[in-house]
Amino acid sequence: MLEGELTDPRIAPCYVTEVVLAPGGKSCRVFVAVEGDEAEEDDTLEGLMAARGFVRSQIRERMGVRHVPELTFQIDRSAKMKGRMEELLGRAEKRKKKQAAKAGETQPPPVS
């Protein structure tokens, strides 16, 4: 529904990563990952918040329920953060191997 039926040009290609329903069922947070930079994330969030009434009505119609919780959209940056953390850990590992190799070259050979 996010990409196919919402025609707001502010909405970049995105997908829902998680939906957290409040205990009472009156509200829920919809986490959305956006393919793009921070400006596109902000624009997409604005577009989704503007379209939340339409999204709620579509959910109500498609699911055949009387009550649909209030929707709040949030950007999910966990995939980007994971990629960045893996990159940093990879760099640290390379640096560690390089230092170990350097230290191995400078040590004198073992005496037998």
Residue pairs with C-beta under 8 A, 6 or more apart in sequence:
1 55
1 58
2 11
2 14
2 15
2 16
2 32
2 48
3 11
3 13
3 14
5 58
6 47
6 48
6 51
6 54
6 55
8 47
8 50
8 51
9 47
10 43
10 44
10 46
10 47
10 50
11 43
11 44
11 47
11 48
11 51
12 34
12 35
12 36
12 40
12 41
12 43
12 44
13 34
13 35
13 36
14 32
14 33
14 34
14 35
14 44
15 32
15 33
16 30
16 31
16 32
17 31
17 32
17 33
17 76
17 78
17 79
18 30
18 31
18 76
19 28
19 29
19 30
19 31
20 28
20 29
20 31
21 27
21 28
21 69
22 28
22 69
25 67
25 69
26 69
26 70
27 69
27 70
27 71
27 72
28 69
28 70
28 71
28 72
29 72
29 73
29 74
30 48
30 71
30 72
30 73
30 74
31 74
31 75
31 76
32 44
32 45
32 48
32 73
32 74
32 75
32 76
33 75
33 76
33 77
33 78
33 79
34 40
34 41
34 44
34 75
36 44
41 75
44 75
45 73
45 74
45 75
48 55
48 73
49 73
52 71
52 73
55 71
56 68
56 70
56 71
59 65
59 68
60 66
60 68
